[in-house]
Amino acid sequence: MPPPTPGHLPAGPHHRLLIRCGVADPLAWEREWRQCVGSEQVPPHPSLLWGLTLPLLSCCASKLASAPGTRPLLIGLNGPVGAGKTTLGRQLERLAPRRGLRLAVASIDDAYLPWEQRLERLAGNPFGVSRVPPGSHDVALLLECLRRWRSGEPLQLPRFDKRLRGGEGDRAGWRRYEAVDVLVLEGWLVGCRALGETVLSRLIARPASAWASSLSAAELAWLPHWDRELQAYKALWEQLDGLWLLRPSRWGLPLRWRLQAEAHQRRSTGQALQAGEVAAIVRASLASLPPELYQEVLATGSGGAFSADALIRLDGRRRCVWSGPADEG
């Protein structure tokens, strides 16, 4: 079965996204890529090839061509747990050379703090997790890695192995890239900005019915803490040259997706997280930075958030059902 064409997506928003990505003729773009990729597939569903992978590569190629000799690009990819960001990253790296791009994809979670520091930073949190919420990452280290890369040194990034420490995870050396023009940094909190005490207090006071999923009293009490931790990430987001959003059609889907991924890993390797552990990780991501406060504003840049370039919506089967400019989604 051939991969879906852009015609399977709402044509207007998708074509407007391509034009913003430097594509003068979207139909010619589709023909060119169809000849280039043939029957290329992108799990979890091939619609993402046309909705995200190829537009993002075209955007990066256009940005570099318009300003040759400038610093390398840092592109953010914000998406929830279980959305398939790791698989999409492999697809981006595989297809990038066909546009003359030297592209690498890294997860912000590879920059988690060492185990003992994470235990100290997250002590007593309402989710019982040792990673995931804001404050889990070594932002200073990541900024230094980016500074060295953009000063002309090879890109070096830390690696995180979630199998260590009995499943708690820990640092596992470094990953070195000899020549990289574009780094895509993916993660569920990429681009999210702190709201500040005054704004957050007003929003927390809203009726419980206004929340996508109700928060417990303990989770609400911890929101100011997570917001303060998020302030440290501002300097990192200011390094971004673009931000792409991967969104579920409803926020209950990430748990289902992550459970499916763990079931697949259990069948493949015999090792996987238990359902309760998966639920805690997903809950930690969605309740430490509730989507309606921190994620939805990224599309418009309201509240001081970084204004995103593109928004891609996924249905329950992680098929791309909408792809267009973020401010139209």
Helices and strands as residue ranges (DSSP letters): G 6-8, H 11-20, H 26-37, H 47-48, I 49-53, H 54-66, E 73-78, H 85-95, G 96-99, E 103-107, G 108-111, H 115-121, H 139-150, E 155-161, G 165-167, E 170-177, E 182-187, H 197-204, G 208-210, H 217-230, G 231-233, H 234-237, E 242-248, H 253-269, H 275-288, H 291-294, G 296-299, G 302-304, E 310-314, E 320-325, G 326-328
